[in-house]
Amino acid sequence: MAASSPPDLASNALVNTFFNWDLIAQTFPRLITEGLLNTLIIAAGAIVVGIVIALLAAMLLLSNRWWIRLPARLYVDIFRGLPVIITVMLVGVGLPAAGIRPFGTDPFGYAILAIGIISGAYTAEIFRSGIQSVDPGQLQAARSLGLSYLKAMRLVVVPQGIRRVLPAMAGQFVKDIKESSLVYLLGLAAGQRELYFIAQEEVARTYNSSPLIAAGLCYLCLTIPLTYFVNHLDKRLREGPKDGNPLPAADADVPPAPVSATAGVKA
């Protein structure tokens, strides 16, 4: 039998290195039962932490007083400018080394906090831009109805601003899922390992990159549907509600708009 040609050998080596289906099939069960769940927990926890931080930071960024805006601006600029890997190490390794151990020695909590801090910096700017896009007359009208500034913001302005940036927020959630892969640097314990950590272990054991392909497929199963959902949501918000859809019910906490005494009276 004739020996295989160099191109055939190179092709076979490439396929075996990245698409060894036996290794992919061996890796999938652990990726699904352990890695996928932990990735979702880290991403969901980071999203919650990020939204809480972002709402507070966005309110500070909208203040008319520079000394109130300054801490939020520093937070947003610093954590948007730092590489994600540095933030993960500073939070997951630096805080415990400095004696600040809100989660004890459990790296899982620090992983969620690190990704959440990064997410909060980006989401704060998303919230700020959304709130600023609301017509200032909305706030003035709410104040004229007797609402306090905080209540007007909470019931009138902020809900409209968040609705306008829902596609951008969903895009940030996709980013959080992908960035969760960097928490492997914190040395997660058995049972806490996310998709990339498990794939990395299998690569080190087999000297083959096929487990990374398996992990990549799992990430794609999470991010591609969410991406299409973002596109669908953006289209729906731009087109507005379809004809025949009922308008949302009025908020019970918001008083009805006063009717002008001259309404309906012809000149």
Secondary structure as UniProt FT lines:
FT   HELIX           6..18
FT   HELIX           21..30
FT   HELIX           31..35
FT   HELIX           36..61
FT   HELIX           66..81
FT   HELIX           84..89
FT   HELIX           90..94
FT   HELIX           95..97
FT   TURN            98..99
FT   TURN            102..105
FT   HELIX           107..132
FT   HELIX           136..144
FT   TURN            145..146
FT   HELIX           149..152
FT   HELIX           153..157
FT   HELIX           158..164
FT   HELIX           166..179
FT   HELIX           180..186
FT   TURN            190..191
FT   HELIX           195..206
FT   HELIX           210..239
FT   TURN            243..244
FT   TURN            252..253
FT   TURN            261..264
//
